Amino acid sequence: MKKITLLVTLFILTSACGVKQTQNLLGSGNYDQAIDNAVSNLRTNKDKKGKQDYVYLLEEAFAKAKERDLNTINFLAKDTNPAQLEKMYNTYLQLNQRQEKIKPILPLKLLKEGRNATFPFDNYNDQIIDSKNALAAFLYTNAKKLMISSDKINFRKAYDDLDYLNQINPNYKDVLKLMDNAKLKGSDYVTVYTKNETNMIIPIRLQNDLLDFSTYGLNDKWTVYHSNKQTGINYDYGLVINFKQIYISPEQIKEREFAKERIIKDGVKKLIDSNGKEVLDEKGKIVMVDNLRKVNATIYEFRQYKSCQITAKIDYFNHKSNQLLKTFPVTSEYVFENIYASYKGDKRASDDNYYSNFNRKAVLFPNSEQMIYDTGEDLKAKVKNIISQNRFRN
């Protein structure tokens, strides 16, 4: 019984909080959020007495929201600035969407007054179409004006206007063709290449990997990277991955010998007391304990080691002015290491995590080309990080 009472109390408190929140939204002018709250609570059991507050709040919020939107439209209609057309179009859409949100839960009864709540709906189809057509014409004309200039930023603005126009009014005139042109002329084109100032040969596959920008995941809407220059394109920027120094250490095998000692468990034995007698438990059984003993081993460890370090820099150039814009130094290192070992004595004297070394053997050292390539994997990640954090144009 106490649990039922508690649940009822919690339900009442939750409902009261929901009504209070909706009242606060209404009082602060957040009419549509208040409508959302009320509609959400009226989707189930809408005719219950406990839901009456939401019906009153919804009726009031709808009336005030509609009045505000119509006043906004009247004001915008007097404004000759065509830039206001988008706001007018969106306001008509808002008026219509608000009605569609409420329709599914109608009718809503006001029990005390013996009537249904009033929601004066209007048909805004003609206004939506007219305002959309006016907005489309403005966006189209404005985009074409922007595309008269040679400024890439204007082409980007034109593209965004045309993209929005295509969303609200698909296949409007030659919008798709204009969008392609705006994309082409609004993009920055970057030629990327490598430069080798070291006395070593850079593997071709490493150069190809570094210049394959499709694998970098650099989703930049307005920047196009080309590792091979294409005819008919005036490149804006250049990106050079300049190899300055490559150092590869000699192949090394380091040996060391060390002793290990350890107390290990070697089966079990009977527990004997100080008098030399077997110890029994409460059931009369002989108590068994771990049989611990000391083991020793001499370990012979071999460590194969070779490292490669690449020092490079990333240069950003302005192709049109032939000016160096930014330089980013970058260093990458790769270490090849193989540890293997043998032993004399009891292997169990060594640490458990060392056992795997006894199963390894000596392997061939990677050649210099492979070392450079493996180092390049880290270099590529660093190049990607530099480019993603340092765009050519903010």
C-alpha positions in Angstrom: 0.0 0.0 0.0 2.9 2.4 0.8 4.4 1.7 -2.6 1.2 2.6 -4.4 0.8 5.8 -2.4 4.4 6.7 -3.2 4.0 6.1 -6.9 0.8 8.2 -7.0 2.6 11.0 -5.1 5.5 10.9 -7.5 3.1 11.0 -10.5 1.3 14.0 -9.1 4.6 15.8 -8.5 6.0 15.0 -11.9 2.7 16.3 -13.6 2.8 19.4 -11.5 6.4 20.1 -12.6 5.5 19.6 -16.2 2.6 22.0 -16.0 4.8 24.6 -14.1 7.5 24.3 -16.8 5.0 24.8 -19.6 3.6 27.9 -17.7 7.1 29.3 -17.4 7.7 28.8 -21.1 4.4 30.5 -22.0 5.2 33.4 -19.6 8.6 34.0 -21.1 7.4 34.0 -24.7 8.7 30.6 -25.7 5.3 29.8 -27.2 6.3 27.0 -29.5 8.2 25.2 -26.8 5.2 25.5 -24.5 3.1 24.0 -27.4 5.5 21.1 -27.8 5.3 20.4 -24.0 1.6 20.5 -24.0 1.1 18.4 -27.1 3.5 15.8 -25.8 1.6 15.5 -22.6 -1.8 15.3 -24.4 -0.9 12.5 -26.8 -2.2 10.0 -24.2 -5.2 10.2 -21.9 -6.0 13.7 -23.2 -9.5 13.7 -21.7 -8.4 13.0 -18.1 -9.0 15.7 -15.5 -5.3 15.9 -14.7 -4.6 17.0 -18.2 -6.9 20.0 -18.2 -4.1 22.5 -17.4 -2.3 21.4 -20.5 -5.4 22.0 -22.7 -5.7 25.6 -21.4 -2.0 26.3 -21.8 -2.0 24.9 -25.4 -5.0 27.0 -26.3 -3.3 30.2 -25.0 0.1 29.4 -26.4 -1.3 28.8 -29.9 -3.3 32.0 -29.9 -0.3 34.1 -28.8 2.2 32.4 -31.2 -0.2 32.9 -34.1 -0.7 36.5 -33.2 3.0 37.1 -33.0 3.7 35.5 -36.3 1.0 37.4 -38.1 2.3 40.7 -36.7 5.8 39.7 -37.9 4.4 39.0 -41.4 2.6 42.4 -41.5 5.8 44.1 -40.5 7.9 42.3 -43.1 5.3 43.0 -45.8 5.9 46.7 -45.3 9.7 46.3 -45.5 11.0 46.7 -49.1 14.3 44.8 -48.3 14.2 41.6 -50.3 16.5 40.0 -47.7 13.5 39.7 -45.5 11.8 37.3 -47.9 13.4 34.2 -46.2 12.0 35.2 -42.8 8.5 35.7 -44.3 8.6 32.3 -46.0 9.8 30.6 -42.8 7.1 32.3 -40.7 4.4 31.0 -43.0 5.9 27.6 -42.8 5.9 27.9 -39.0 2.3 28.9 -38.9 1.3 25.9 -41.0 3.6 23.4 -39.1 2.2 24.5 -35.7 -1.4 23.7 -36.9 -0.3 20.3 -38.2 1.3 19.5 -34.9 -2.0 20.1 -33.0 -4.5 18.5 -35.4 -3.8 14.9 -34.5 -4.9 15.4 -30.8 -8.1 17.3 -31.6 -10.7 17.7 -30.2 -9.6 18.7 -26.8 -12.3 19.1 -24.1 -12.5 21.9 -21.5 -14.5 20.0 -18.9 -15.4 22.9 -16.6 -16.6 25.0 -19.5 -18.4 22.2 -21.4 -16.7 23.1 -24.7 -13.9 22.2 -26.9 -10.7 24.2 -26.9 -10.6 26.7 -29.8 -7.8 26.7 -32.3 -8.7 28.9 -35.3 -6.8 27.3 -38.2 -6.2 29.0 -41.5 -5.0 27.7 -44.9 -1.6 29.2 -45.7 -0.9 27.2 -48.9 -1.1 30.2 -51.2 1.0 32.4 -48.9 3.7 29.7 -48.6 3.9 29.2 -52.4 3.9 33.0 -53.1 6.6 33.7 -50.5 8.7 30.7 -51.6 8.5 31.9 -55.3 9.5 35.4 -54.3 12.4 34.0 -52.1 13.5 31.7 -55.0 13.6 34.6 -57.4 15.6 36.8 -55.0 18.1 34.0 -54.2 18.6 33.2 -57.9 19.1 36.9 -58.9 21.4 37.5 -55.9 23.5 34.5 -56.7 24.0 35.5 -60.3 25.1 39.0 -59.2 27.7 37.4 -56.8 29.0 35.2 -59.6 29.9 38.2 -61.8 32.9 39.0 -59.6 36.2 37.1 -59.5 36.2 36.8 -55.7 36.1 33.2 -54.5 34.2 34.1 -51.4 31.4 35.5 -53.5 31.2 32.3 -55.4 30.9 30.4 -52.1 28.1 32.7 -50.9 26.4 32.2 -54.3 26.7 28.4 -53.9 25.2 28.4 -50.5 22.3 30.5 -51.7 21.7 28.3 -54.7 22.0 25.2 -52.5 19.3 26.5 -50.2 17.2 27.5 -53.3 17.5 24.0 -54.6 16.3 22.6 -51.3 13.1 24.7 -51.1 12.4 24.7 -54.9 14.1 21.8 -56.6 15.1 22.0 -60.4 14.5 25.8 -60.4 15.8 27.1 -63.8 19.5 26.3 -64.3 20.3 26.2 -60.5 22.2 22.9 -60.7 24.5 24.2 -63.5 25.1 27.4 -61.6 26.0 25.4 -58.5 28.6 23.4 -60.4 30.1 26.6 -61.7 30.1 28.3 -58.3 31.7 25.2 -56.8 34.4 25.2 -59.4 35.3 28.9 -59.2 34.8 29.1 -55.4 37.2 26.3 -54.6 40.9 26.6 -53.7 43.1 24.3 -55.7 46.3 23.0 -54.1 49.1 21.2 -55.8 50.9 18.8 -53.5 54.3 17.2 -54.0 57.4 15.9 -52.2 60.9 17.2 -52.4 64.0 15.1 -51.4 66.9 17.0 -50.0 68.5 14.0 -48.4 71.2 11.8 -49.8 68.9 8.8 -49.7 66.3 7.4 -52.1 62.7 7.8 -50.9 60.6 4.7 -51.7 58.1 5.4 -54.4 55.2 3.8 -52.5 55.9 6.1 -49.5 55.7 9.2 -51.8 52.5 7.9 -53.3 51.0 7.3 -49.9 51.9 10.7 -48.7 50.4 12.3 -51.8 47.2 10.2 -51.7 45.0 12.8 -50.1 41.9 10.6 -50.6 43.1 8.6 -47.6 43.6 11.6 -45.3 39.9 12.1 -44.6 40.3 15.9 -44.9 36.7 16.8 -45.7 37.1 20.3 -46.8 34.2 21.6 -48.9 36.3 24.3 -50.6 39.8 22.8 -50.9 40.8 20.4 -53.7 44.2 18.7 -53.5 46.0 17.4 -56.6 49.2 15.4 -56.6 49.3 15.7 -60.4 48.6 19.1 -62.0 45.6 19.2 -64.2 45.3 21.3 -67.3 42.9 24.2 -67.2 43.2 24.8 -63.5 44.9 27.8 -62.0 46.3 26.6 -58.7 46.0 28.9 -55.7 48.4 27.2 -53.3 51.1 24.6 -53.1 51.9 22.1 -50.3 55.4 20.6 -50.3 56.5 17.7 -48.1 60.2 18.4 -48.0 62.5 15.6 -46.7 65.4 17.2 -45.0 67.3 14.3 -43.4 67.0 10.5 -43.0 69.1 8.7 -40.4 69.1 4.9 -40.2 71.1 3.4 -37.3 73.4 0.4 -37.8 72.0 -3.0 -37.2 72.8 -3.9 -33.6 72.6 -7.1 -31.6 73.0 -6.5 -27.9 73.6 -9.5 -25.6 73.3 -9.7 -21.8 73.4 -12.5 -19.3 71.6 -12.4 -15.9 70.6 -14.7 -13.2 67.0 -15.1 -11.8 65.9 -16.7 -8.6 62.3 -17.3 -7.6 60.2 -19.0 -5.0 57.6 -21.2 -6.8 54.8 -23.5 -5.9 55.8 -27.1 -6.7 52.7 -29.2 -5.8 51.4 -29.7 -2.3 52.5 -31.4 0.9 51.2 -32.3 4.3 51.2 -29.7 7.0 53.5 -30.9 9.8 53.5 -29.3 13.3 56.5 -28.5 15.4 56.4 -32.0 16.9 56.6 -33.6 13.5 53.0 -34.7 13.4 50.4 -34.2 10.6 48.0 -31.4 11.2 44.3 -32.4 10.9 41.3 -30.1 10.2 38.0 -30.1 12.2 36.8 -33.1 10.1 39.9 -35.1 10.9 41.4 -34.7 7.4 45.1 -34.0 6.8 45.7 -30.4 6.0 47.6 -29.9 2.7 49.6 -26.8 1.9 51.6 -25.5 -1.0 55.0 -27.0 -1.5 57.3 -24.0 -2.1 60.8 -24.2 -3.3 63.5 -22.0 -4.7 64.5 -22.3 -8.4 67.3 -20.6 -10.3 68.1 -19.9 -13.9 70.7 -18.2 -16.0 69.2 -16.2 -18.9 71.0 -15.3 -22.1 69.1 -12.4 -23.8 69.6 -11.1 -27.3 68.2 -7.8 -28.5 68.1 -6.9 -32.2 67.7 -3.1 -32.7 67.5 -0.8 -35.7 66.0 2.7 -35.9 65.1 5.2 -38.6 64.4 8.9 -38.1 63.0 11.2 -40.8 63.2 15.0 -40.4 61.0 17.0 -42.8 59.1 20.2 -43.1 55.7 21.0 -44.6 55.7 24.2 -46.6 52.6 26.2 -47.6 53.0 28.4 -50.7 50.8 31.0 -52.4 51.2 30.1 -56.1 50.0 33.4 -57.4 52.5 35.5 -55.4 55.1 32.7 -55.1 55.3 33.5 -51.4 56.0 31.1 -48.5 53.0 31.3 -46.2 53.8 28.8 -43.4 56.4 26.2 -42.5 55.8 23.3 -40.1 58.8 21.1 -39.0 58.0 17.5 -38.4 60.0 14.5 -37.2 59.1 10.9 -37.2 60.8 7.8 -35.9 60.4 4.1 -36.3 62.2 1.5 -34.1 62.6 -2.2 -35.1 63.3 -4.4 -32.1 63.3 -8.1 -31.6 64.1 -9.7 -28.2 64.8 -13.4 -27.9 66.4 -15.5 -25.2 67.6 -18.9 -24.0 68.3 -20.2 -20.5 70.1 -22.7 -18.3 68.4 -24.0 -15.2 64.7 -23.8 -14.4 62.7 -21.6 -16.7 60.2 -20.9 -14.0 62.7 -18.7 -12.2 62.0 -16.0 -14.8 59.0 -13.7 -14.7 55.8 -15.0 -16.3 55.6 -12.2 -18.9 59.2 -13.0 -20.0 58.4 -16.6 -21.2 57.4 -15.5 -24.7 61.0 -14.4 -25.3 62.2 -18.0 -25.1 59.9 -18.9 -28.0 61.4 -16.3 -30.3 64.3 -16.6 -32.7 66.6 -14.2 -34.5 65.0 -12.6 -37.6 66.3 -10.7 -40.6 66.7 -7.0 -40.1 64.4 -4.9 -42.4 66.3 -3.2 -45.2 66.7 0.6 -45.4 63.8 1.0 -47.8 61.4 -0.8 -45.5 62.6 1.2 -42.5 62.0 4.5 -44.3 58.5 3.3 -45.4 57.6 2.2 -41.9 58.7 5.6 -40.5 56.6 7.2 -43.2 53.4 5.7 -41.7 54.0 7.9 -38.6 55.0 10.8 -40.8 51.7 10.6 -42.8 49.7 10.8 -39.6 51.6 13.9 -38.5 51.2 15.5 -42.0 47.4 14.8 -41.8 47.3 16.4 -38.3 49.2 19.5 -39.5 46.9 20.0 -42.6 43.7 19.5 -40.6 44.7 22.1 -38.1 46.2 24.6 -40.5 43.9 25.3 -43.5 45.1 27.5 -46.3 42.2 29.8 -45.9 40.3 30.3 -42.6 
